[in-house]
Amino acid sequence: MKLKVVVHEAEEGGFWAEVPSIPGCATQGETFEELLKNIYEAVEGCLSVDIEPTDLVDGKTRVMEIAV
């Protein structure tokens, strides 16, 4: 899977980054190398969020788990 990451220089120093295709997925780092490490961890964390079981009212809805 390939994701675009937008990297910003922080006003107070260091960097921060966001992943537009995953709302709320962002991280920061004091150095660019630290930012890269943190962005991998942030993406993994954002994609591994488990959803609560839902009531399947109509009998036609499914909750599936996929690996990408």
C-alpha positions as CSV (number, residue, x, y, z in Angstrom):
1,M,0.0,0.0,0.0
2,K,1.3,3.5,-0.9
3,L,0.1,6.5,1.0
4,K,0.8,10.2,0.4
5,V,2.2,12.0,3.5
6,V,2.3,15.8,3.8
7,V,5.3,16.9,5.7
8,H,5.4,20.4,7.4
9,E,8.2,22.2,9.1
10,A,6.9,23.1,12.6
11,E,7.3,26.8,13.6
12,E,8.9,25.8,17.0
13,G,11.3,23.5,15.2
14,G,11.1,19.9,14.0
15,F,8.5,18.5,11.7
16,W,5.0,17.3,11.7
17,A,3.2,15.2,9.1
18,E,-0.4,14.2,8.2
19,V,-1.8,11.4,6.0
20,P,-4.7,13.0,4.1
21,S,-6.3,9.7,3.1
22,I,-6.6,8.7,6.8
23,P,-8.5,11.4,8.6
24,G,-6.9,12.3,12.0
25,C,-3.6,10.4,11.2
26,A,-0.8,12.8,12.1
27,T,2.5,12.8,14.0
28,Q,5.6,14.9,14.7
29,G,9.3,14.5,15.2
30,E,12.2,16.6,16.3
31,T,14.3,15.4,13.3
32,F,13.2,14.2,9.8
33,E,14.4,10.7,10.7
34,E,12.3,10.7,13.9
35,L,9.3,11.9,11.9
36,L,9.7,9.0,9.4
37,K,9.8,6.5,12.2
38,N,6.8,8.1,13.8
39,I,4.7,8.3,10.6
40,Y,5.0,4.5,10.1
41,E,3.8,4.0,13.7
42,A,1.0,6.5,13.3
43,V,-0.3,4.9,10.1
44,E,-0.2,1.4,11.6
45,G,-2.0,2.7,14.7
46,C,-4.7,4.5,12.7
47,L,-5.3,1.4,10.5
48,S,-5.5,-1.0,13.4
49,V,-8.3,0.7,15.2
50,D,-11.0,-1.9,16.0
51,I,-14.6,-1.0,15.5
52,E,-17.3,-1.9,18.0
53,P,-19.6,-4.7,16.9
54,T,-22.8,-3.4,15.3
55,D,-26.3,-4.7,15.3
56,L,-26.9,-6.2,11.9
57,V,-30.6,-5.4,11.5
58,D,-31.3,-6.3,7.9
59,G,-29.3,-9.6,7.8
60,K,-27.6,-8.3,4.6
61,T,-24.9,-6.2,6.3
62,R,-21.5,-7.7,7.0
63,V,-18.5,-6.6,9.1
64,M,-15.3,-7.9,7.5
65,E,-11.6,-7.7,8.3
66,I,-9.1,-7.3,5.5
67,A,-5.3,-7.1,5.4
68,V,-3.6,-4.5,3.1
